[in-house]
Amino acid sequence: MTTAFVIDHLWQSTCVALLAALLAFMLRKNPAKVRYWVWLSASLKFLVPFALLVSLGGMIKWPAHRAISGPPPAFASTLIQIAEPFTPPSDSAVPARVPMYRVQIVIGVVWALGFVAITFVRCRSWFHIRTALLFSTAAELPIPIPAFISPSAQEPGIAGFLRPVLVLPANLLEHLSPRQLDAVLAHELCHVRRRDNLFAAIHMAVEAIFWFHPLVWWTGSRLVEERELACDEEVLRMGCEPTDYVEGILKVCRFYKESSLPCVSGVTGADVKKRLRALLAGSIAHELTIGKKLMLAVTALAVISAPFVIGVLTVPAIRAQSPSATRLKFEVASVKPDDPSDKPGVLRAAGGGRLDLGGVTVKMLLEQAYRVSGYRIYGGPSWLDSARFSIVAKAPGEAGNLTLDDMRPMLQTLLEDRFHLVVHREEKELPLFRLVVLKNGPRFKESAASGLPQSRMGRGRIADDKANLDTLAAQLGQQLGRFVSNQTGLTGDFYLHMEWTPDPGENEGGDSDSPRSGADGPSIFTALQEQLGLKLESGRGPVEVMVIDRLGKPDPN
């Protein structure tokens, strides 16, 4: 789960809560039970990310002959962080924001403290209720659920979800007349039929998770108010006299207090004065008109179906493909397995729009097709970096002398079609290096070369007449097998020349954190300090990686 995912979910849920407020205002003269369900829907939205609905929509497969469209509409990216193809520039295009990582840790700790505190307080209150039930005595009442009298009960209320029971304070029966008691009991039975305790417990979980969000608490207060008004309306519909009902509520409020847990529904919840005024006024809520029913149905359908439809329409975007308007693919391509004992081949174009590769692994193809270093590739079968293949392919038409870089989109399509590749991007907290300047300053000069940068990198040597430090960080990452973040703050192009004795762990995903001298010369760490005046500091931070969701052996030719 990324930071962008959390932010998207929060603002989407906020919009739904504000929409619920607007609908509740429009339905203010209609039955309270309708407004209750509107607010409950807003609460449940906090537990259901739109990204989940988009993913469900993405499971629908389009016909194979359908043309792959271009980039998804802009609004789709606001619902979910759709996995997009990896594109150049190289590793340094995704910097590891170490300071932001520390901020995320602080935010996570603060959230955890708030979650634990709220959970503890509410669990303690529930423990008190359970203790009160242990020391209660059964009461014979003409109701379909068990009733108990407890000396420590705060007010008459319903406790429990699956097997609810009525808990009555001691001496309550002495304070209420039979008609007042019947009205109070009718109110409590309404809570049971409506499953108010269960829905209140669900919203309590929402409050614990999103305790920092003010709209969550406001939604909780609206839920309590509307459920009590809905029960009041139902009691009056059952034929209870408003005066008896009001007097019963007043006596309960006089001798007892409201429960501290919303999931223990009583008769004194919400704004009692507002409820009593509504009861004494005797006003009858207007039933929903056809227009309002249609409005609610359309709104619910739009909120649920919109992300699902977007998932259906953007399903090609989660595939490893070129973002171009049409998928570029080879005119003909042959993929055959090689002897696993063969040495890895070299990726190069053969000229004339032809690609002739031998002894290459799928991991090598992924690195070239998506411009991503091997250490940033996660998942995949065990043969990802061991099975060898020979590939002979021809670009369509009179392609001319295409370079291997020109063929990247066609390689992506080849991997999709023949190896059934599906990938996505995500951030992982990984070990990394921060490239910083030593106290004495850098030991290289600004470049005076003209034209495009010409990078010359080999094992144990980096030589660039015109390169920026982002490029250097990417080259170091390839050598060390670990992400390197440029934290020097230096911009512009420089002359960079460095030589070192390669360590056996370099370019093999090694986990070296400290300088080590080679057999005949300095290590890459020492050479970096002595020759360029730079230093690599180890740490951890978010690094964007490519995760293989599916990969299979190629289809036979």
Sequence and secondary structure as in RCSB ss.txt:
>XXXX:A:sequence
MTTAFVIDHLWQSTCVALLAALLAFMLRKNPAKVRYWVWLSASLKFLVPFALLVSLGGMIKWPAHRAISGPPPAF
ASTLIQIAEPFTPPSDSAVPARVPMYRVQIVIGVVWALGFVAITFVRCRSWFHIRTALLFSTAAELPIPIPAFIS
PSAQEPGIAGFLRPVLVLPANLLEHLSPRQLDAVLAHELCHVRRRDNLFAAIHMAVEAIFWFHPLVWWTGSRLVE
ERELACDEEVLRMGCEPTDYVEGILKVCRFYKESSLPCVSGVTGADVKKRLRALLAGSIAHELTIGKKLMLAVTA
LAVISAPFVIGVLTVPAIRAQSPSATRLKFEVASVKPDDPSDKPGVLRAAGGGRLDLGGVTVKMLLEQAYRVSGY
RIYGGPSWLDSARFSIVAKAPGEAGNLTLDDMRPMLQTLLEDRFHLVVHREEKELPLFRLVVLKNGPRFKESAAS
GLPQSRMGRGRIADDKANLDTLAAQLGQQLGRFVSNQTGLTGDFYLHMEWTPDPGENEGGDSDSPRSGADGPSIF
TALQEQLGLKLESGRGPVEVMVIDRLGKPDPN
>XXXX:A:secstr
  HHHHHHHHHHHHHHHHHHHHHHHHTTTS HHHHHHHHHHHHHHTTS HHHHHHHHHTS   TTS   SS  GG
GGGT        SS GGGS   HHHHHHHHHHHHHHHHHHHHHHHHHHHHHHHHHHHHHT EEE  SSSS EEEE
TT SSSEEE SSS EEEEETTHHHHS HHHHHHHHHHHHHHHHHTHHHHHHHHHHHHHHTTT HHHHHHHHHHHH
HHHHHHHHHHHHTT  HHHHHHHHHHHHHH    S TTSEESS S HHHHHHHHHHT       HHHHHHHHHHH
HHHHHHHHHHHHHTGGGGSS   SSS    SEEEEEE  TTS      EEETTEEEEEEE HHHHHHHHHT  GG
GEEE  GGGGT  EEEEEE SSS  S  TTTTHHHHHHHHHHHH  EEEEEEEEEEEEEEEE TT     B    
SS  EEEETTEEEEEEE HHHHHHHHHHHHTSEEEE S   S EEEEEE    TTTTTT    S    SSS  HH
HHHHHHHSEEEEEEEEEEEEEEEEE       
